[in-house]
Structures are given as structure tokens and as C-alpha cells.
Amino acid sequence: KGVHYNEWANFGRKDFEPVVAAYKELVEHFRCTGCAGFLYVAPARGPAEALRCSCMGINLNLVSRVKGRTVGQVSEITTY
């Protein structure tokens, strides 16, 4: 059984409060202001085609129009 020093194990509640607050703030940037749903990649299986929310208020197209294949950049942004 190994034993190692972990500085985080000695942190208290006050030490983690700013980390939790920053995480919550970051996560809110991935939520739609219209439906309050989180953004998700569609479809759930196969190549990614869009990053969207449930109400479709945010719909980021991830498919290149040139070759019809998924690319690493956003090719079209639709917001309502």
C-alpha cells in the first residue's frame, strides 16, 4: 500500500470555496439563457454535427459546408 503527500487533502472549506465558485461560473457559460438547458453535442452517437440546447435557441453547426464533414471549427452560428 503506497502513501503519498497530497497538499489538497489538507485544504478546508474556505480553501475550496473560490474553486467551486469559479467552476459554477464557468459551467453557466454552457447554459442557454432561453431554456436554462445545458448545451450538448448532437447527435449523441456518430460524428458531431451541432452544439445546441433543448429549445434550439443556440445551435452551432459543426459540419463544413464545403465537404459535408465534421471539422474542428464552427462553420455557422444560429441564435434566436
PyMOL Python script that loads the backbone (N, CA, C, O; Angstrom):
from pymol import cmd

cmd.read_pdbstr("""\
ATOM      1  N   LYS A   1       0.854  -1.176   0.000  1.00  0.00           N
ATOM      2  CA  LYS A   1       0.000   0.000   0.000  1.00  0.00           C
ATOM      3  C   LYS A   1       0.898   1.236   0.000  1.00  0.00           C
ATOM      4  O   LYS A   1       1.756   1.393   0.868  1.00  0.00           O
ATOM      5  N   GLY A   2       0.689   2.103  -0.976  1.00  0.00           N
ATOM      6  CA  GLY A   2       1.518   3.293  -1.091  1.00  0.00           C
ATOM      7  C   GLY A   2       0.951   4.465  -0.323  1.00  0.00           C
ATOM      8  O   GLY A   2      -0.263   4.605  -0.175  1.00  0.00           O
ATOM      9  N   VAL A   3       1.837   5.295   0.156  1.00  0.00           N
ATOM     10  CA  VAL A   3       1.445   6.508   0.855  1.00  0.00           C
ATOM     11  C   VAL A   3       2.118   7.673   0.139  1.00  0.00           C
ATOM     12  O   VAL A   3       3.313   7.625  -0.150  1.00  0.00           O
ATOM     13  N   HIS A   4       1.344   8.719  -0.147  1.00  0.00           N
ATOM     14  CA  HIS A   4       1.920   9.887  -0.787  1.00  0.00           C
ATOM     15  C   HIS A   4       1.344  11.148  -0.162  1.00  0.00           C
ATOM     16  O   HIS A   4       0.266  11.133   0.432  1.00  0.00           O
ATOM     17  N   TYR A   5       2.076  12.225  -0.308  1.00  0.00           N
ATOM     18  CA  TYR A   5       1.655  13.518   0.222  1.00  0.00           C
ATOM     19  C   TYR A   5       0.734  14.175  -0.791  1.00  0.00           C
ATOM     20  O   TYR A   5       1.065  14.263  -1.974  1.00  0.00           O
ATOM     21  N   ASN A   6      -0.412  14.634  -0.333  1.00  0.00           N
ATOM     22  CA  ASN A   6      -1.368  15.322  -1.183  1.00  0.00           C
ATOM     23  C   ASN A   6      -1.752  16.630  -0.508  1.00  0.00           C
ATOM     24  O   ASN A   6      -2.508  16.637   0.463  1.00  0.00           O
ATOM     25  N   GLU A   7      -1.230  17.733  -1.025  1.00  0.00           N
ATOM     26  CA  GLU A   7      -1.480  19.049  -0.433  1.00  0.00           C
ATOM     27  C   GLU A   7      -2.968  19.377  -0.386  1.00  0.00           C
ATOM     28  O   GLU A   7      -3.418  20.028   0.557  1.00  0.00           O
ATOM     29  N   TRP A   8      -3.752  18.938  -1.388  1.00  0.00           N
ATOM     30  CA  TRP A   8      -5.180  19.208  -1.420  1.00  0.00           C
ATOM     31  C   TRP A   8      -5.924  18.544  -0.259  1.00  0.00           C
ATOM     32  O   TRP A   8      -6.979  19.023   0.157  1.00  0.00           O
ATOM     33  N   ALA A   9      -5.388  17.466   0.254  1.00  0.00           N
ATOM     34  CA  ALA A   9      -6.055  16.766   1.357  1.00  0.00           C
ATOM     35  C   ALA A   9      -6.093  17.621   2.623  1.00  0.00           C
ATOM     36  O   ALA A   9      -6.917  17.383   3.507  1.00  0.00           O
ATOM     37  N   ASN A  10      -5.222  18.597   2.713  1.00  0.00           N
ATOM     38  CA  ASN A  10      -5.158  19.460   3.889  1.00  0.00           C
ATOM     39  C   ASN A  10      -5.998  20.726   3.739  1.00  0.00           C
ATOM     40  O   ASN A  10      -6.057  21.536   4.665  1.00  0.00           O
ATOM     41  N   PHE A  11      -6.643  20.909   2.601  1.00  0.00           N
ATOM     42  CA  PHE A  11      -7.441  22.104   2.385  1.00  0.00           C
ATOM     43  C   PHE A  11      -8.772  21.998   3.119  1.00  0.00           C
ATOM     44  O   PHE A  11      -9.338  20.914   3.263  1.00  0.00           O
ATOM     45  N   GLY A  12      -9.253  23.140   3.575  1.00  0.00           N
ATOM     46  CA  GLY A  12     -10.542  23.200   4.249  1.00  0.00           C
ATOM     47  C   GLY A  12     -11.600  23.807   3.351  1.00  0.00           C
ATOM     48  O   GLY A  12     -11.344  24.096   2.182  1.00  0.00           O
ATOM     49  N   ARG A  13     -12.781  23.997   3.898  1.00  0.00           N
ATOM     50  CA  ARG A  13     -13.914  24.544   3.151  1.00  0.00           C
ATOM     51  C   ARG A  13     -13.590  25.908   2.548  1.00  0.00           C
ATOM     52  O   ARG A  13     -13.902  26.162   1.384  1.00  0.00           O
ATOM     53  N   LYS A  14     -12.972  26.777   3.324  1.00  0.00           N
ATOM     54  CA  LYS A  14     -12.639  28.134   2.847  1.00  0.00           C
ATOM     55  C   LYS A  14     -11.668  28.094   1.673  1.00  0.00           C
ATOM     56  O   LYS A  14     -11.704  28.965   0.804  1.00  0.00           O
ATOM     57  N   ASP A  15     -10.807  27.093   1.648  1.00  0.00           N
ATOM     58  CA  ASP A  15      -9.843  26.966   0.552  1.00  0.00           C
ATOM     59  C   ASP A  15     -10.535  26.576  -0.751  1.00  0.00           C
ATOM     60  O   ASP A  15     -10.114  27.003  -1.826  1.00  0.00           O
ATOM     61  N   PHE A  16     -11.587  25.774  -0.664  1.00  0.00           N
ATOM     62  CA  PHE A  16     -12.261  25.291  -1.855  1.00  0.00           C
ATOM     63  C   PHE A  16     -13.387  26.194  -2.347  1.00  0.00           C
ATOM     64  O   PHE A  16     -13.810  26.061  -3.496  1.00  0.00           O
ATOM     65  N   GLU A  17     -13.878  27.099  -1.526  1.00  0.00           N
ATOM     66  CA  GLU A  17     -14.987  27.965  -1.938  1.00  0.00           C
ATOM     67  C   GLU A  17     -14.693  28.749  -3.213  1.00  0.00           C
ATOM     68  O   GLU A  17     -15.569  28.818  -4.075  1.00  0.00           O
ATOM     69  N   PRO A  18     -13.504  29.348  -3.387  1.00  0.00           N
ATOM     70  CA  PRO A  18     -13.234  30.062  -4.648  1.00  0.00           C
ATOM     71  C   PRO A  18     -13.160  29.113  -5.851  1.00  0.00           C
ATOM     72  O   PRO A  18     -13.534  29.494  -6.961  1.00  0.00           O
ATOM     73  N   VAL A  19     -12.687  27.897  -5.642  1.00  0.00           N
ATOM     74  CA  VAL A  19     -12.616  26.920  -6.729  1.00  0.00           C
ATOM     75  C   VAL A  19     -14.015  26.535  -7.172  1.00  0.00           C
ATOM     76  O   VAL A  19     -14.291  26.477  -8.370  1.00  0.00           O
ATOM     77  N   VAL A  20     -14.897  26.272  -6.226  1.00  0.00           N
ATOM     78  CA  VAL A  20     -16.282  25.914  -6.531  1.00  0.00           C
ATOM     79  C   VAL A  20     -16.990  27.073  -7.225  1.00  0.00           C
ATOM     80  O   VAL A  20     -17.726  26.854  -8.187  1.00  0.00           O
ATOM     81  N   ALA A  21     -16.784  28.279  -6.763  1.00  0.00           N
ATOM     82  CA  ALA A  21     -17.418  29.455  -7.370  1.00  0.00           C
ATOM     83  C   ALA A  21     -16.949  29.637  -8.815  1.00  0.00           C
ATOM     84  O   ALA A  21     -17.756  29.935  -9.695  1.00  0.00           O
ATOM     85  N   ALA A  22     -15.660  29.461  -9.060  1.00  0.00           N
ATOM     86  CA  ALA A  22     -15.123  29.597 -10.419  1.00  0.00           C
ATOM     87  C   ALA A  22     -15.678  28.510 -11.326  1.00  0.00           C
ATOM     88  O   ALA A  22     -15.999  28.779 -12.484  1.00  0.00           O
ATOM     89  N   TYR A  23     -15.798  27.284 -10.819  1.00  0.00           N
ATOM     90  CA  TYR A  23     -16.349  26.179 -11.604  1.00  0.00           C
ATOM     91  C   TYR A  23     -17.809  26.463 -11.975  1.00  0.00           C
ATOM     92  O   TYR A  23     -18.206  26.274 -13.125  1.00  0.00           O
ATOM     93  N   LYS A  24     -18.597  26.911 -11.012  1.00  0.00           N
ATOM     94  CA  LYS A  24     -20.005  27.210 -11.281  1.00  0.00           C
ATOM     95  C   LYS A  24     -20.145  28.323 -12.310  1.00  0.00           C
ATOM     96  O   LYS A  24     -21.022  28.265 -13.172  1.00  0.00           O
ATOM     97  N   GLU A  25     -19.291  29.332 -12.227  1.00  0.00           N
ATOM     98  CA  GLU A  25     -19.327  30.433 -13.188  1.00  0.00           C
ATOM     99  C   GLU A  25     -18.979  29.933 -14.589  1.00  0.00           C
ATOM    100  O   GLU A  25     -19.616  30.330 -15.565  1.00  0.00           O
ATOM    101  N   LEU A  26     -17.978  29.069 -14.691  1.00  0.00           N
ATOM    102  CA  LEU A  26     -17.589  28.511 -15.983  1.00  0.00           C
ATOM    103  C   LEU A  26     -18.724  27.683 -16.583  1.00  0.00           C
ATOM    104  O   LEU A  26     -19.044  27.842 -17.761  1.00  0.00           O
ATOM    105  N   VAL A  27     -19.331  26.811 -15.798  1.00  0.00           N
ATOM    106  CA  VAL A  27     -20.401  25.940 -16.271  1.00  0.00           C
ATOM    107  C   VAL A  27     -21.593  26.751 -16.776  1.00  0.00           C
ATOM    108  O   VAL A  27     -22.249  26.335 -17.730  1.00  0.00           O
ATOM    109  N   GLU A  28     -21.886  27.886 -16.166  1.00  0.00           N
ATOM    110  CA  GLU A  28     -23.011  28.716 -16.590  1.00  0.00           C
ATOM    111  C   GLU A  28     -22.846  29.248 -18.010  1.00  0.00           C
ATOM    112  O   GLU A  28     -23.835  29.602 -18.652  1.00  0.00           O
ATOM    113  N   HIS A  29     -21.613  29.311 -18.508  1.00  0.00           N
ATOM    114  CA  HIS A  29     -21.387  29.764 -19.881  1.00  0.00           C
ATOM    115  C   HIS A  29     -21.833  28.715 -20.896  1.00  0.00           C
ATOM    116  O   HIS A  29     -21.917  29.009 -22.089  1.00  0.00           O
ATOM    117  N   PHE A  30     -22.115  27.514 -20.447  1.00  0.00           N
ATOM    118  CA  PHE A  30     -22.576  26.435 -21.320  1.00  0.00           C
ATOM    119  C   PHE A  30     -24.064  26.168 -21.130  1.00  0.00           C
ATOM    120  O   PHE A  30     -24.536  25.065 -21.406  1.00  0.00           O
ATOM    121  N   ARG A  31     -24.806  27.166 -20.661  1.00  0.00           N
ATOM    122  CA  ARG A  31     -26.244  27.054 -20.415  1.00  0.00           C
ATOM    123  C   ARG A  31     -26.963  28.098 -21.264  1.00  0.00           C
ATOM    124  O   ARG A  31     -26.515  29.240 -21.370  1.00  0.00           O
ATOM    125  N   CYS A  32     -28.067  27.703 -21.858  1.00  0.00           N
ATOM    126  CA  CYS A  32     -28.884  28.611 -22.673  1.00  0.00           C
ATOM    127  C   CYS A  32     -29.675  29.538 -21.754  1.00  0.00           C
ATOM    128  O   CYS A  32     -30.255  29.089 -20.765  1.00  0.00           O
ATOM    129  N   THR A  33     -29.697  30.809 -22.075  1.00  0.00           N
ATOM    130  CA  THR A  33     -30.466  31.763 -21.265  1.00  0.00           C
ATOM    131  C   THR A  33     -31.958  31.664 -21.548  1.00  0.00           C
ATOM    132  O   THR A  33     -32.771  32.131 -20.751  1.00  0.00           O
ATOM    133  N   GLY A  34     -32.331  31.057 -22.683  1.00  0.00           N
ATOM    134  CA  GLY A  34     -33.739  30.913 -23.030  1.00  0.00           C
ATOM    135  C   GLY A  34     -34.422  29.772 -22.295  1.00  0.00           C
ATOM    136  O   GLY A  34     -35.473  29.965 -21.684  1.00  0.00           O
ATOM    137  N   CYS A  35     -33.828  28.580 -22.351  1.00  0.00           N
ATOM    138  CA  CYS A  35     -34.456  27.403 -21.745  1.00  0.00           C
ATOM    139  C   CYS A  35     -33.736  26.939 -20.478  1.00  0.00           C
ATOM    140  O   CYS A  35     -34.214  26.031 -19.799  1.00  0.00           O
ATOM    141  N   ALA A  36     -32.603  27.545 -20.155  1.00  0.00           N
ATOM    142  CA  ALA A  36     -31.771  27.202 -18.994  1.00  0.00           C
ATOM    143  C   ALA A  36     -31.170  25.809 -19.097  1.00  0.00           C
ATOM    144  O   ALA A  36     -30.650  25.280 -18.115  1.00  0.00           O
ATOM    145  N   GLY A  37     -31.238  25.211 -20.287  1.00  0.00           N
ATOM    146  CA  GLY A  37     -30.637  23.889 -20.502  1.00  0.00           C
ATOM    147  C   GLY A  37     -29.166  24.008 -20.851  1.00  0.00           C
ATOM    148  O   GLY A  37     -28.708  25.040 -21.343  1.00  0.00           O
ATOM    149  N   PHE A  38     -28.431  22.934 -20.588  1.00  0.00           N
ATOM    150  CA  PHE A  38     -27.019  22.908 -20.947  1.00  0.00           C
ATOM    151  C   PHE A  38     -26.855  22.571 -22.422  1.00  0.00           C
ATOM    152  O   PHE A  38     -27.669  21.853 -23.002  1.00  0.00           O
ATOM    153  N   LEU A  39     -25.800  23.097 -23.015  1.00  0.00           N
ATOM    154  CA  LEU A  39     -25.500  22.775 -24.404  1.00  0.00           C
ATOM    155  C   LEU A  39     -25.026  21.331 -24.484  1.00  0.00           C
ATOM    156  O   LEU A  39     -24.394  20.815 -23.561  1.00  0.00           O
ATOM    157  N   TYR A  40     -25.343  20.692 -25.603  1.00  0.00           N
ATOM    158  CA  TYR A  40     -24.921  19.313 -25.811  1.00  0.00           C
ATOM    159  C   TYR A  40     -24.558  19.112 -27.278  1.00  0.00           C
ATOM    160  O   TYR A  40     -24.982  19.876 -28.145  1.00  0.00           O
ATOM    161  N   VAL A  41     -23.777  18.082 -27.541  1.00  0.00           N
ATOM    162  CA  VAL A  41     -23.366  17.754 -28.899  1.00  0.00           C
ATOM    163  C   VAL A  41     -24.413  16.827 -29.499  1.00  0.00           C
ATOM    164  O   VAL A  41     -24.832  15.861 -28.862  1.00  0.00           O
ATOM    165  N   ALA A  42     -24.833  17.120 -30.724  1.00  0.00           N
ATOM    166  CA  ALA A  42     -25.800  16.279 -31.425  1.00  0.00           C
ATOM    167  C   ALA A  42     -25.194  15.794 -32.737  1.00  0.00           C
ATOM    168  O   ALA A  42     -24.473  16.560 -33.377  1.00  0.00           O
ATOM    169  N   PRO A  43     -25.444  14.593 -33.158  1.00  0.00           N
ATOM    170  CA  PRO A  43     -26.197  13.575 -32.438  1.00  0.00           C
ATOM    171  C   PRO A  43     -25.375  12.968 -31.306  1.00  0.00           C
ATOM    172  O   PRO A  43     -24.169  13.188 -31.202  1.00  0.00           O
ATOM    173  N   ALA A  44     -26.055  12.205 -30.467  1.00  0.00           N
ATOM    174  CA  ALA A  44     -25.383  11.597 -29.313  1.00  0.00           C
ATOM    175  C   ALA A  44     -24.343  10.565 -29.742  1.00  0.00           C
ATOM    176  O   ALA A  44     -23.360  10.343 -29.035  1.00  0.00           O
ATOM    177  N   ARG A  45     -24.554   9.939 -30.887  1.00  0.00           N
ATOM    178  CA  ARG A  45     -23.607   8.944 -31.412  1.00  0.00           C
ATOM    179  C   ARG A  45     -23.209   9.328 -32.821  1.00  0.00           C
ATOM    180  O   ARG A  45     -23.993   9.927 -33.558  1.00  0.00           O
ATOM    181  N   GLY A  46     -22.006   8.988 -33.187  1.00  0.00           N
ATOM    182  CA  GLY A  46     -21.519   9.312 -34.522  1.00  0.00           C
ATOM    183  C   GLY A  46     -20.828  10.661 -34.549  1.00  0.00           C
ATOM    184  O   GLY A  46     -20.612  11.275 -33.504  1.00  0.00           O
ATOM    185  N   PRO A  47     -20.481  11.124 -35.744  1.00  0.00           N
ATOM    186  CA  PRO A  47     -19.778  12.408 -35.876  1.00  0.00           C
ATOM    187  C   PRO A  47     -20.618  13.575 -35.358  1.00  0.00           C
ATOM    188  O   PRO A  47     -21.827  13.629 -35.583  1.00  0.00           O
ATOM    189  N   ALA A  48     -19.975  14.491 -34.674  1.00  0.00           N
ATOM    190  CA  ALA A  48     -20.658  15.671 -34.139  1.00  0.00           C
ATOM    191  C   ALA A  48     -21.131  16.557 -35.281  1.00  0.00           C
ATOM    192  O   ALA A  48     -20.369  16.862 -36.199  1.00  0.00           O
ATOM    193  N   GLU A  49     -22.385  16.965 -35.219  1.00  0.00           N
ATOM    194  CA  GLU A  49     -22.954  17.843 -36.235  1.00  0.00           C
ATOM    195  C   GLU A  49     -23.299  19.218 -35.697  1.00  0.00           C
ATOM    196  O   GLU A  49     -23.260  20.204 -36.433  1.00  0.00           O
ATOM    197  N   ALA A  50     -23.640  19.293 -34.400  1.00  0.00           N
ATOM    198  CA  ALA A  50     -24.052  20.578 -33.841  1.00  0.00           C
ATOM    199  C   ALA A  50     -23.844  20.608 -32.337  1.00  0.00           C
ATOM    200  O   ALA A  50     -23.819  19.572 -31.673  1.00  0.00           O
ATOM    201  N   LEU A  51     -23.696  21.804 -31.823  1.00  0.00           N
ATOM    202  CA  LEU A  51     -23.671  22.066 -30.381  1.00  0.00           C
ATOM    203  C   LEU A  51     -24.906  22.906 -30.132  1.00  0.00           C
ATOM    204  O   LEU A  51     -25.002  24.025 -30.636  1.00  0.00           O
ATOM    205  N   ARG A  52     -25.868  22.381 -29.350  1.00  0.00           N
ATOM    206  CA  ARG A  52     -27.151  23.064 -29.214  1.00  0.00           C
ATOM    207  C   ARG A  52     -27.756  22.871 -27.843  1.00  0.00           C
ATOM    208  O   ARG A  52     -27.259  22.104 -27.018  1.00  0.00           O
ATOM    209  N   CYS A  53     -28.861  23.598 -27.618  1.00  0.00           N
ATOM    210  CA  CYS A  53     -29.640  23.450 -26.396  1.00  0.00           C
ATOM    211  C   CYS A  53     -30.985  22.832 -26.748  1.00  0.00           C
ATOM    212  O   CYS A  53     -31.294  22.641 -27.924  1.00  0.00           O
ATOM    213  N   SER A  54     -31.772  22.525 -25.752  1.00  0.00           N
ATOM    214  CA  SER A  54     -33.062  21.853 -25.961  1.00  0.00           C
ATOM    215  C   SER A  54     -34.060  22.675 -26.775  1.00  0.00           C
ATOM    216  O   SER A  54     -34.804  22.121 -27.585  1.00  0.00           O
ATOM    217  N   CYS A  55     -34.080  23.993 -26.564  1.00  0.00           N
ATOM    218  CA  CYS A  55     -35.054  24.836 -27.269  1.00  0.00           C
ATOM    219  C   CYS A  55     -34.561  25.283 -28.639  1.00  0.00           C
ATOM    220  O   CYS A  55     -35.281  25.976 -29.358  1.00  0.00           O
ATOM    221  N   MET A  56     -33.342  24.895 -29.010  1.00  0.00           N
ATOM    222  CA  MET A  56     -32.709  25.284 -30.276  1.00  0.00           C
ATOM    223  C   MET A  56     -32.446  26.783 -30.354  1.00  0.00           C
ATOM    224  O   MET A  56     -32.207  27.318 -31.437  1.00  0.00           O
ATOM    225  N   GLY A  57     -32.489  27.457 -29.215  1.00  0.00           N
ATOM    226  CA  GLY A  57     -32.134  28.871 -29.170  1.00  0.00           C
ATOM    227  C   GLY A  57     -30.663  29.078 -29.483  1.00  0.00           C
ATOM    228  O   GLY A  57     -30.264  30.129 -29.984  1.00  0.00           O
ATOM    229  N   ILE A  58     -29.871  28.073 -29.186  1.00  0.00           N
ATOM    230  CA  ILE A  58     -28.449  28.051 -29.552  1.00  0.00           C
ATOM    231  C   ILE A  58     -28.238  26.813 -30.389  1.00  0.00           C
ATOM    232  O   ILE A  58     -28.560  25.704 -29.963  1.00  0.00           O
ATOM    233  N   ASN A  59     -27.699  26.997 -31.581  1.00  0.00           N
ATOM    234  CA  ASN A  59     -27.438  25.884 -32.486  1.00  0.00           C
ATOM    235  C   ASN A  59     -26.178  26.195 -33.274  1.00  0.00           C
ATOM    236  O   ASN A  59     -26.222  26.928 -34.262  1.00  0.00           O
ATOM    237  N   LEU A  60     -25.064  25.644 -32.842  1.00  0.00           N
ATOM    238  CA  LEU A  60     -23.790  25.870 -33.512  1.00  0.00           C
ATOM    239  C   LEU A  60     -23.524  24.717 -34.466  1.00  0.00           C
ATOM    240  O   LEU A  60     -23.359  23.577 -34.032  1.00  0.00           O
ATOM    241  N   ASN A  61     -23.481  25.002 -35.751  1.00  0.00           N
ATOM    242  CA  ASN A  61     -23.233  23.990 -36.769  1.00  0.00           C
ATOM    243  C   ASN A  61     -21.754  23.614 -36.746  1.00  0.00           C
ATOM    244  O   ASN A  61     -20.889  24.488 -36.806  1.00  0.00           O
ATOM    245  N   LEU A  62     -21.464  22.326 -36.661  1.00  0.00           N
ATOM    246  CA  LEU A  62     -20.086  21.849 -36.631  1.00  0.00           C
ATOM    247  C   LEU A  62     -19.693  21.137 -37.919  1.00  0.00           C
ATOM    248  O   LEU A  62     -18.618  20.541 -37.989  1.00  0.00           O
ATOM    249  N   VAL A  63     -20.551  21.191 -38.944  1.00  0.00           N
ATOM    250  CA  VAL A  63     -20.297  20.495 -40.200  1.00  0.00           C
ATOM    251  C   VAL A  63     -19.885  21.505 -41.261  1.00  0.00           C
ATOM    252  O   VAL A  63     -20.544  22.526 -41.458  1.00  0.00           O
ATOM    253  N   SER A  64     -18.790  21.202 -41.936  1.00  0.00           N
ATOM    254  CA  SER A  64     -18.312  22.066 -43.011  1.00  0.00           C
ATOM    255  C   SER A  64     -19.245  21.972 -44.201  1.00  0.00           C
ATOM    256  O   SER A  64     -19.641  20.875 -44.594  1.00  0.00           O
ATOM    257  N   ARG A  65     -19.596  23.092 -44.770  1.00  0.00           N
ATOM    258  CA  ARG A  65     -20.448  23.092 -45.964  1.00  0.00           C
ATOM    259  C   ARG A  65     -19.667  22.677 -47.200  1.00  0.00           C
ATOM    260  O   ARG A  65     -20.253  22.230 -48.186  1.00  0.00           O
ATOM    261  N   VAL A  66     -18.356  22.820 -47.155  1.00  0.00           N
ATOM    262  CA  VAL A  66     -17.528  22.535 -48.321  1.00  0.00           C
ATOM    263  C   VAL A  66     -17.531  21.054 -48.655  1.00  0.00           C
ATOM    264  O   VAL A  66     -17.765  20.680 -49.805  1.00  0.00           O
ATOM    265  N   LYS A  67     -17.273  20.202 -47.661  1.00  0.00           N
ATOM    266  CA  LYS A  67     -17.157  18.777 -47.931  1.00  0.00           C
ATOM    267  C   LYS A  67     -18.202  17.957 -47.186  1.00  0.00           C
ATOM    268  O   LYS A  67     -18.256  16.736 -47.338  1.00  0.00           O
ATOM    269  N   GLY A  68     -19.036  18.622 -46.376  1.00  0.00           N
ATOM    270  CA  GLY A  68     -20.058  17.907 -45.644  1.00  0.00           C
ATOM    271  C   GLY A  68     -19.523  17.010 -44.548  1.00  0.00           C
ATOM    272  O   GLY A  68     -20.155  16.015 -44.191  1.00  0.00           O
ATOM    273  N   ARG A  69     -18.376  17.351 -44.019  1.00  0.00           N
ATOM    274  CA  ARG A  69     -17.813  16.534 -42.947  1.00  0.00           C
ATOM    275  C   ARG A  69     -17.553  17.389 -41.725  1.00  0.00           C
ATOM    276  O   ARG A  69     -17.430  18.610 -41.826  1.00  0.00           O
ATOM    277  N   THR A  70     -17.468  16.751 -40.575  1.00  0.00           N
ATOM    278  CA  THR A  70     -17.233  17.456 -39.328  1.00  0.00           C
ATOM    279  C   THR A  70     -15.827  18.024 -39.315  1.00  0.00           C
ATOM    280  O   THR A  70     -14.869  17.359 -39.708  1.00  0.00           O
ATOM    281  N   VAL A  71     -15.716  19.262 -38.859  1.00  0.00           N
ATOM    282  CA  VAL A  71     -14.422  19.925 -38.784  1.00  0.00           C
ATOM    283  C   VAL A  71     -14.211  20.422 -37.355  1.00  0.00           C
ATOM    284  O   VAL A  71     -15.129  20.380 -36.536  1.00  0.00           O
ATOM    285  N   GLY A  72     -13.018  20.883 -37.068  1.00  0.00           N
ATOM    286  CA  GLY A  72     -12.683  21.336 -35.731  1.00  0.00           C
ATOM    287  C   GLY A  72     -13.024  22.782 -35.458  1.00  0.00           C
ATOM    288  O   GLY A  72     -12.586  23.335 -34.449  1.00  0.00           O
ATOM    289  N   GLN A  73     -13.787  23.405 -36.321  1.00  0.00           N
ATOM    290  CA  GLN A  73     -14.154  24.798 -36.084  1.00  0.00           C
ATOM    291  C   GLN A  73     -15.637  25.000 -36.371  1.00  0.00           C
ATOM    292  O   GLN A  73     -16.254  24.211 -37.085  1.00  0.00           O
ATOM    293  N   VAL A  74     -16.189  26.041 -35.819  1.00  0.00           N
ATOM    294  CA  VAL A  74     -17.597  26.360 -36.020  1.00  0.00           C
ATOM    295  C   VAL A  74     -17.744  27.008 -37.387  1.00  0.00           C
ATOM    296  O   VAL A  74     -17.095  28.012 -37.678  1.00  0.00           O
ATOM    297  N   SER A  75     -18.600  26.431 -38.226  1.00  0.00           N
ATOM    298  CA  SER A  75     -18.766  26.991 -39.569  1.00  0.00           C
ATOM    299  C   SER A  75     -19.999  27.881 -39.683  1.00  0.00           C
ATOM    300  O   SER A  75     -20.103  28.670 -40.622  1.00  0.00           O
ATOM    301  N   GLU A  76     -20.935  27.767 -38.741  1.00  0.00           N
ATOM    302  CA  GLU A  76     -22.138  28.598 -38.790  1.00  0.00           C
ATOM    303  C   GLU A  76     -22.697  28.707 -37.381  1.00  0.00           C
ATOM    304  O   GLU A  76     -22.720  27.722 -36.643  1.00  0.00           O
ATOM    305  N   ILE A  77     -23.145  29.890 -37.007  1.00  0.00           N
ATOM    306  CA  ILE A  77     -23.741  30.088 -35.693  1.00  0.00           C
ATOM    307  C   ILE A  77     -25.157  30.600 -35.886  1.00  0.00           C
ATOM    308  O   ILE A  77     -25.380  31.599 -36.570  1.00  0.00           O
ATOM    309  N   THR A  78     -26.102  29.914 -35.284  1.00  0.00           N
ATOM    310  CA  THR A  78     -27.502  30.341 -35.328  1.00  0.00           C
ATOM    311  C   THR A  78     -27.982  30.549 -33.915  1.00  0.00           C
ATOM    312  O   THR A  78     -27.963  29.610 -33.119  1.00  0.00           O
ATOM    313  N   THR A  79     -28.412  31.748 -33.576  1.00  0.00           N
ATOM    314  CA  THR A  79     -29.012  32.020 -32.270  1.00  0.00           C
ATOM    315  C   THR A  79     -30.316  32.747 -32.487  1.00  0.00           C
ATOM    316  O   THR A  79     -30.435  33.558 -33.405  1.00  0.00           O
ATOM    317  N   TYR A  80     -31.273  32.470 -31.667  1.00  0.00           N
ATOM    318  CA  TYR A  80     -32.598  33.088 -31.791  1.00  0.00           C
ATOM    319  C   TYR A  80     -32.921  33.909 -30.582  1.00  0.00           C
ATOM    320  O   TYR A  80     -33.997  34.504 -30.509  1.00  0.00           O
TER     321      TYR A  80
END
""", "prot")
cmd.dss("prot")
cmd.show_as("cartoon", "prot")
cmd.util.cbc("prot")
cmd.orient("prot")
